[in-house]
Amino acid sequence: MKQQKAGVKMGDILIKEDVINLDQLKSAIQEQKHSGRKLGETLLNLGYIDENQLVAYLSKQYAVPAINLEQFEVSEEALNLVPRESALKHRLVPIDRSGSTLVVAMADPSNIFAIDDLKFATGQNIEVVVASERSIKTAIEKHYGSQQEWQKKVEAEKSQEEVGKLFGDLEDFVLDIGGGGEEQLDLNDLAKASEEAPVVRLVNHVLLESIRRGASDIHIEPYENDYRIRLRIDGVLYDILKPPLQLKNPVSSRIKVMANLDIAERRLPQDGRIKIRVGEGKTMEYRVSCMPIITGEKVVLRLLDKDSLKLDLTELGFNEDELKLFRESIYEPFGMVLITGPTGSGKTTTLYSAMMELNREDVNISTAEDPVEYSLSGINQVQIHESIGLTFSTCLRAFLRQDPDIILVGEIRDYETAEISIKAALTGHLVLSTLHTNDAPSTITRLLNMGVEPFLLTASLNAILAQRLVRKICLDCKEAVDASPQVLIDLGVPPKEVSDYEVYRGSGEDCKICMGTGYKGRIAIYEALKITEEVKEFILSGASALELKREAIRQGMKTLRQSALLKLKQGITTIEEVVRNTSQDN
């Protein structure tokens, strides 16, 4: 590295070149005392200089060349010499290698410690060029991958090491498989293999790891030449293990044994439950689903942690108007309230929260669910078993002979269930249920397509609530980001409100709380449609879902996109989550 010019300071250079004045320099120095940042970064943040000026004067100050990383082709050989952690730590990018010299772009060429560390770690002579900190950060994400991708890679490598520790030598652990179109397995051998120490250790490890990481689901998936285990954390799947392929049958059998399922049945889906004790006085339940696929059995386990279940409407994510509307609807003496959204959107939690609020000594509540996810004290819950004829419609008919006040139907799947639910709502009962639709207005269209008469809908419906779950920014690595006004306008923010938005994200850098993802936890966004007299007129006149939506918006309904934008404005979620979970309003 070339020697720095003695006695030449950035402030002096910038004043001499008439880029800033003395008052601006004094202001920056004063700000620098509070922030602890470098002078160049402080001047940049105050808007006294731009990024190109900063790089140019850093080049003059330290007598090293400046470089535009966007226009430079970075050498793969150079990148392989420097780990991502070192690049992030020292704010640098290795860009080229020539013989025993490694050329490195740095935001701070005066960082002698970083240069010495790099020289020791790589065994190369270090030649420094200067680039802006932002361009270096962009280059790190471009060439090394994002923090989330890097974290997933590190976690996968770590998990593979754990697999080795779990299993030890697996050469002797092989289950003989015969030829033919299907695997020919001896059930005695399979049962014995499921109790072998490596398999038991693997399954126990996966179950405990899912709890440690706060996962909602475990996916165990066999393929022709691969076997992987993934966890769904805050709505996103992550690879955690890739066990040897020969373990696919023993692992699925082990889980079946734990869930009291039939290990001999591998052609049909099966459902069961596992309950384990995880510490003093705490138990965790897993809902198990086994599904035959062409390469074996896929097993999905859903974690049911009653201790972490928040059954409080005020903590789910409602804004004030939505909560008021929903509460008014569920406190009506009769009628129907529907909650819609895809699988995994939090509908059950919202329903259970409403049930717990309505659960009083003077009220009889009965539910028909498939499956019953949580047992709630004081509520009569029935598990649907279609194989023996206990369907939603059968259960509903029985409920009406049980003197109910409130009825919960897990899901309206067909005309018969819809018809009985509506009749119950019209005869003095409050009925709560769910449907799978994209938004609140399209629920009307869905019910009409099932064959429900429009006049029955208008007479029975109180409200429809559509919902989604968006990931929350990790508070430990939360940082402000620049978002152009046009991006916010394209999302649906009114131009006059753009200045009110301060956008954030989770950096994920070295964050043990969110494990590098930048997100921790989820919160619901809602679209609450009140069935007013005007909306009823639209339904009776055969209006489309789009026409219903426009009328509801005119009456003050906040759409899912608008609800998500409010969470963005409040600094709870990110632009990426708004786009991922909601569609643009028409």
MARNU-343679 format. One record per residue (C-alpha): x, y, z. Coordinates in steps of 0.5 Angstrom, whole numbers, plus 500, padded with zeros to 3 digits. Example, Ala and Ser with C-alpha at 12.3 -4.5 7.8 and 13.67 -1.06 7.14 Angstrom:
BEGIN
   c1   c2   c3
  525  491  516
  527  498  514
//
This chain:
BEGIN
   c1   c2   c3
  500  500  500
  502  507  498
  504  512  504
  499  517  506
  501  524  505
  503  527  512
  499  532  515
  493  532  509
  486  532  512
  480  531  509
  477  537  511
  483  541  509
  482  538  502
  475  539  501
  475  547  504
  481  548  499
  477  545  493
  471  549  495
  467  543  496
  465  545  503
  465  551  507
  468  552  514
  461  553  517
  459  546  514
  466  543  517
  465  545  524
  458  543  524
  460  536  521
  465  536  526
  460  537  532
  456  532  529
  462  527  529
  463  528  536
  456  525  538
  455  520  532
  462  517  533
  462  516  525
  468  518  521
  468  525  518
  467  523  511
  461  519  513
  458  525  517
  459  530  511
  455  525  507
  450  524  511
  449  531  512
  448  532  505
  454  537  504
  458  532  499
  456  526  495
  458  519  494
  463  521  488
  466  527  492
  467  523  498
  471  517  494
  475  522  490
  477  526  496
  479  519  500
  483  518  494
  487  524  495
  487  524  502
  491  517  502
  494  517  495
  491  511  493
  487  510  486
  479  510  486
  475  505  483
  468  504  481
  466  497  483
  460  497  479
  464  498  472
  469  493  475
  469  485  474
  471  482  480
  476  476  480
  473  470  482
  480  467  485
  481  474  489
  474  473  492
  476  466  494
  482  468  498
  477  472  503
  471  470  507
  465  474  507
  466  475  514
  472  478  513
  470  483  508
  464  485  512
  468  486  518
  473  490  515
  468  493  509
  472  491  503
  472  487  497
  478  483  494
  477  485  486
  484  482  483
  490  478  484
  496  478  480
  502  473  483
  503  474  490
  499  481  490
  492  482  492
  488  488  490
  483  490  495
  477  496  495
  476  499  502
  472  504  504
  477  506  509
  484  505  506
  487  508  513
  485  501  517
  492  498  517
  489  493  522
  485  490  517
  490  490  512
  495  486  516
  490  481  518
  488  480  511
  496  479  509
  497  474  515
  490  470  513
  492  470  505
  499  470  505
  499  476  499
  502  483  499
  496  487  499
  495  493  494
  489  498  496
  484  502  492
  478  506  495
  471  505  494
  465  508  497
  462  504  503
  455  503  500
  458  500  493
  462  496  497
  456  493  501
  453  492  494
  459  488  492
  459  484  498
  452  482  497
  453  481  489
  459  477  489
  458  473  496
  450  473  496
  446  476  501
  446  475  508
  440  471  508
  443  466  503
  450  466  506
  447  464  513
  443  459  510
  449  456  507
  453  456  513
  447  453  517
  447  448  512
  454  446  513
  453  446  520
  447  442  520
  451  437  516
  457  437  521
  451  435  526
  449  430  522
  456  427  522
  456  427  530
  449  424  530
  450  418  526
  458  417  527
  459  411  522
  453  409  518
  456  404  513
  453  398  517
  446  402  517
  443  400  511
  436  397  510
  436  392  504
  431  394  499
  429  389  494
  428  390  486
  421  391  483
  417  398  482
  416  399  489
  421  398  495
  420  391  498
  421  392  506
  421  387  511
  416  390  517
  420  387  522
  427  390  520
  423  397  519
  421  397  526
  427  395  528
  431  400  524
  426  405  527
  429  404  534
  436  404  532
  440  409  536
  442  414  530
  435  414  527
  432  416  534
  438  421  535
  436  424  528
  429  425  530
  430  427  537
  435  433  534
  430  435  529
  424  436  534
  428  440  539
  432  444  533
  425  446  531
  423  448  538
  430  452  539
  429  456  532
  422  457  533
  419  454  527
  412  452  525
  413  446  521
  418  441  519
  418  438  512
  422  431  511
  422  430  504
  425  424  500
  427  424  493
  430  420  488
  438  422  489
  437  426  495
  434  427  502
  432  433  506
  429  436  512
  427  443  512
  424  448  517
  419  453  516
  421  459  520
  416  466  520
  413  463  514
  419  461  510
  422  454  509
  430  453  510
  434  447  509
  437  445  516
  439  437  514
  441  433  509
  441  426  512
  443  420  508
  438  417  503
  438  410  506
  435  413  512
  428  415  509
  424  409  511
  427  408  518
  426  416  519
  419  416  517
  417  409  521
  420  412  527
  416  418  527
  410  414  525
  411  410  531
  412  416  536
  405  418  533
  402  411  534
  401  410  526
  401  404  522
  408  403  519
  405  398  515
  401  403  511
  405  406  506
  400  407  500
  395  412  504
  396  418  507
  396  418  515
  395  423  521
  397  423  528
  400  427  534
  406  427  538
  407  430  545
  414  431  548
  416  434  554
  421  439  553
  423  442  560
  420  442  567
  412  442  566
  412  444  559
  410  440  553
  410  441  546
  405  437  541
  406  436  533
  401  434  528
  404  429  524
  402  428  516
  405  422  512
  403  423  505
  406  418  500
  410  421  494
  413  417  488
  420  417  492
  417  415  499
  413  418  504
  414  426  505
  412  427  513
  410  434  515
  410  436  522
  406  442  525
  408  445  532
  403  446  536
  406  450  542
  400  452  547
  404  456  551
  406  461  546
  399  462  543
  397  469  543
  389  468  544
  388  476  545
  385  480  539
  389  486  541
  396  483  540
  394  480  533
  395  486  529
  389  489  528
  388  497  527
  383  500  531
  378  501  526
  379  493  524
  378  491  531
  372  495  533
  369  492  526
  371  485  528
  368  486  535
  362  489  533
  361  483  529
  362  477  534
  358  480  539
  352  480  535
  347  475  538
  346  472  531
  349  471  524
  355  469  521
  362  472  521
  367  469  516
  375  469  516
  379  468  509
  386  467  507
  390  461  505
  393  455  509
  398  458  514
  395  465  514
  393  465  522
  386  464  521
  385  459  527
  389  464  531
  384  469  530
  378  464  531
  381  462  537
  382  469  540
  375  471  538
  372  464  542
  376  466  548
  373  473  548
  366  470  547
  367  464  552
  363  466  558
  359  462  563
  353  463  560
  355  462  553
  355  455  550
  360  454  545
  361  448  540
  366  447  535
  367  442  529
  374  442  527
  379  438  522
  384  438  526
  383  440  533
  389  444  533
  389  446  541
  384  444  546
  381  450  549
  378  450  556
  370  451  557
  369  450  549
  366  443  546
  371  441  541
  369  436  536
  374  433  531
  372  431  524
  373  424  522
  370  423  515
  372  416  514
  367  414  519
  361  419  517
  363  425  522
  363  430  517
  362  438  518
  355  437  516
  353  431  520
  357  435  526
  353  441  525
  346  438  525
  348  435  532
  350  441  534
  343  444  533
  340  439  538
  345  441  543
  342  448  545
  348  452  542
  349  459  543
  356  460  538
  358  455  533
  365  455  530
  365  451  523
  373  449  522
  372  450  514
  366  451  509
  368  446  504
  361  445  500
  354  447  499
  351  442  505
  356  445  510
  355  452  508
  347  451  507
  347  448  515
  351  454  517
  347  459  514
  341  456  517
  344  456  524
  346  463  523
  338  465  521
  335  461  527
  339  465  533
  346  463  533
  352  466  532
  357  462  527
  364  463  526
  368  459  520
  373  460  515
  374  460  507
  380  459  502
  379  466  498
  384  471  496
  380  477  499
  374  479  503
  370  481  497
  371  475  493
  368  470  499
  361  473  496
  363  470  489
  366  463  492
  359  462  496
  355  464  490
  359  459  486
  357  454  491
  350  455  490
  348  459  496
  342  464  494
  344  471  494
  338  473  499
  341  468  504
  348  471  504
  345  478  505
  340  475  511
  346  472  515
  353  475  514
  355  480  519
  362  481  516
  368  478  512
  375  478  515
  381  477  510
  388  476  513
  395  474  511
  401  474  516
  407  478  514
  414  478  517
  416  483  523
  423  486  522
  428  484  527
  429  489  533
  436  487  534
  439  489  527
  433  494  525
  436  499  520
  433  505  516
  434  504  508
  433  509  503
  427  508  499
  425  512  493
  419  516  493
  417  512  486
  417  505  489
  413  507  495
  408  510  490
  408  504  486
  406  500  492
  400  504  493
  402  510  497
  399  516  496
  404  521  493
  402  526  499
  404  521  504
  410  519  501
  414  524  506
  411  520  512
  414  514  511
  421  512  514
  423  505  511
  427  500  515
  429  493  514
  433  488  518
  441  487  516
  441  480  519
  449  482  520
  452  477  525
  445  477  529
  444  471  533
  437  473  534
  434  473  527
  440  468  525
  441  472  519
  435  473  516
  433  480  518
  426  478  521
  423  475  527
  416  473  528
  410  475  524
  404  480  525
  397  479  521
  394  484  516
  387  484  515
  381  487  510
  375  487  514
  369  488  510
  362  490  514
  356  487  510
  352  494  510
  345  495  507
  349  498  501
  353  492  500
  347  487  501
  344  491  495
  350  490  491
  350  482  492
  343  482  491
  344  485  484
  349  480  482
  355  485  483
  362  482  481
  368  481  486
  371  488  484
  365  492  484
  364  489  491
  371  491  493
  370  498  490
  364  499  494
  367  497  500
  373  501  499
  368  507  498
  365  506  505
  372  506  508
  375  498  508
  382  498  508
  385  493  503
  390  488  505
  395  492  501
  393  498  505
  394  494  512
  401  492  510
  403  499  508
  401  501  515
  405  496  518
  411  499  513
  409  506  515
  410  504  523
  417  501  521
  414  494  523
  415  490  516
  419  491  510
  417  493  502
  419  486  500
  414  483  505
  409  488  503
  410  485  496
  410  478  497
  404  478  501
  399  483  498
  397  484  491
  396  491  488
  389  494  489
  385  495  482
//
